[in-house]
């Protein structure tokens, strides 16, 4: 049984074809520059690579090319598109309408589009991609939407309601939603697979966009991202949580519109805004090592802010049994992991430096550490594929 997993953006279409019998990736690729000109990069399980320029005026043509490279030419991995049993789509925002992964129909696509105000960069192209996918593959192929927000729907009201007049929650559903839910769900589930435990867990998804979640017995109690993915701590280009009055102060001083302020906080802040060097943590490390004080400041800030979230969530849960690092930074930056965990001995955290020197799935805590600490590479595509099989009732 094969499942095609889709992650669509406004001008891109990432895909993986997964063989569910052994959960192996048969092929993966990315259609880029949709609506501009077009390019596809395609790689098979045995190392064959196809790269070519294409004409992608819309997502429909991109899906047609995905079918083409999967079934013919140098990148062929299946004989017929009918070998694809189902298709899973990553969707950013399901708000309070979709608390679990769901079968895609016309209503769901309309609902995803109706939530565009909550996910303006993601929901519109994802709705367009779902429609285009149905056109190319046909409505008989079951398709499932897996929402980034769903896993966080177990948060209690005290964690997701903001301290603004309650009427705005009732009228506009303004609340903490949380994101990266597919990743947090995967790594927390993987931790349970590895250890047989589902304890008080803090999962740290650290990348260009980052979030931290507090999870008890597989259910999210709190998470750092909020109404949008801007909340939490500083990221590549996002400011994270700040005093709201800073927003109105800068807007008034600089004569900026709400949209311009949103652009400043989402695209010009974080690592980039503090360092003036880059939004990439690797570049900051290089610059900091060369003596760049602002690059070092950005790194010190993110480490300090992560510590506060981990400590705060441990307090909220009445303790912590395990901490998991994932995401591009969480999986690959051993120095940042070490710096985050330094000083947490009072919580029972003790890191083994030799074990921490890894980029693979591994326990990095010392044998006498009271808190388990792991690196677990995330695999959102596999979780989406598993959900697709379950929801489409293909087992």
Secondary structure, DSSP 8 states (H G I E B T S, - for coil): -EEEEEEE-SS-EEEEEEETTTTEEEEEEEEE-TTTS-EEEEEETTS-EEEEE---SSHHHHHHHHHHHHHSGGG---S-GGGEEEEEEEES--TTT-SS-EE--HHHHHHHHHTTTTSTTTHHHHHHHHHHHHHHH-TTSEEEEEETTGGGGG--HHHH--SS-THHHHHH--S---S-HHHHHHHHHHHHHHHS---EEEEEE-SSS-EEEEEETTEEEEES--SSTT-SS--SS---S--HHHHHHHHHHHT--HHHHHHHHHHSSHHHHHHSS-S-HHHHHHHHHTT-HHHHHHHHHHHHHHHHHHHHHHHHHTS-SEEEEEHHHHHH-HHHHHHHHTT-GGGT--B-HHHHS-SSSEE-B-TT-SSEEEE----HHHHHHHHHHHHTT--
